[in-house]
Amino acid sequence: MGDQSQHFDAQRNRLPSLSEVLARKTQPPVDLFSFYIYMRDQQRSVDYLDFWLDVAQHTSLCRHFVSELRRSVLVETPDLEKTGSKRSSYILDHMGEMNDPAGPSTDLGNDEKIKDQNLSAYLRENSNHSPQSSLGSQPSAMHGDRAFPGGERPPRPSFMSRNSPTRTDSNSPAHTVARADIRASAEKILYTYVLPGSEREIVLPQGIVQAITASIEEEGRDDPELFDTAKDYVFQAMERDAFPGFLRSKAIGNLVPPSLFVRLVLGLFCIFVGFWVGFTLIFLDFSRGKRAFVTIPFLLGVYLLTSHQYSVDPVLGLAGVSEYTFFNFARIREPYVRKLIIKRALVALLVTVLVSLGVIVLFVFVPGRRL
């Protein structure tokens, strides 16, 4: 990714949008890795995110291919007419530098839309290449996935080489991305996610499925524009159905569901022990000093139940730590999220102290009576 994808907006005084998360402009616990884990473990719909990322990778592959070809053309202008038709040469000459923006195609600016349209137009017009060598036949190139910590996915291959010689032949060894790679990438998306009964089929409107299938298999297209409708549909589905829950889970809480369940069970057990010990000490007429030991199970039980209720562990929250999988923790680096978590941690801690004091005073200072 470019420098834009590595930029973090430290002054953002709000929760991030899905576009910012997908563009890798956010930090833990609302970064792309955390969203991927959430989609995999809680939403159970990680195939939609993988589809969106693979389409974005396909678009990036096309941009790298055309950008390399354009740079070659600019260096060796006399060979421009040999690369294709005059229209193709004109498109290449006016392509400009291309970035990799995230988000739906409807959010792109006019300049980016024009560049994407030119990119797709060039690839459609020059779709009859028959390269002799292709990275698409290498499993490591076309089956690479997002680079995530913990071995979730192997890193994606790098298709760019700054030190490669410049030539105008798009199928020459000078180009790190061959045209066959783009074709293989488009087919991989079709056969993995789109076709009915495919390995990781996602639910798309029938019209979108038929349009993509016909474009690739009948028209021979592999330009990124053919996936725009499906990409926008998946983006809107994630934004509507998954992203609000992700923000509730990660931006105002720092615990995952398994941890919340464990805290609920342990909290109820501690409260039971507290009541049992408290009533036992009262009806055996123990002194108030000895009854003060009931503080321990009540305080622990209330703390655990409050953590479950607020989805925030006060100690972890004040320490700036969030849980991304069960008992695996990461520092909270998003400034606005850190502020929210600290505020909720203070509230949860105050509730814990007040409820615990009320229960403890009741069991310690009530007069004892031996039965």
Salt bridges, closest charged atoms under 4 A:
GLU20 OE2 - ARG12 NH1 3.58
GLU20 OE2 - ARG14 NH2 2.70
ASP41 OD1 - ARG40 NE 2.73
ASP47 OD1 - ARG200 NE 2.74
ASP50 OD1 - ARG146 NH2 2.33
ASP50 OD2 - ARG153 NH2 3.33
ASP50 OD2 - ARG200 NH2 2.28
ASP54 OD1 - ARG146 NH1 2.73
ASP54 OD1 - ARG156 NH2 2.93
ASP54 OD2 - LYS188 NZ 3.62
GLU68 OE1 - HIS175 ND1 3.58
ASP79 OD1 - LYS82 NZ 3.69
GLU97 OE2 - ARG70 NH1 3.44
ASP100 OD1 - ARG63 NH1 3.15
ASP116 OD1 - ARG63 NH2 2.62
GLU125 OE1 - ARG87 NE 2.76
ASP145 OD1 - ARG146 NH2 2.35
ASP145 OD2 - ARG153 NE 3.65
ASP145 OD1 - ARG156 NH2 3.77
GLU152 OE1 - ARG40 NH1 2.35
GLU187 OE2 - ARG183 NE 2.97
ASP222 OD1 - ARG179 NH2 2.81
ASP223 OD2 - ARG124 NH1 3.39
ASP223 OD2 - ARG221 NH2 2.86
GLU225 OE1 - ARG124 NH1 2.95
ASP241 OD1 - ARG240 NE 3.22
ASP313 OD2 - ARG263 NH1 2.65
GLU334 OE2 - ARG12 NH2 2.60
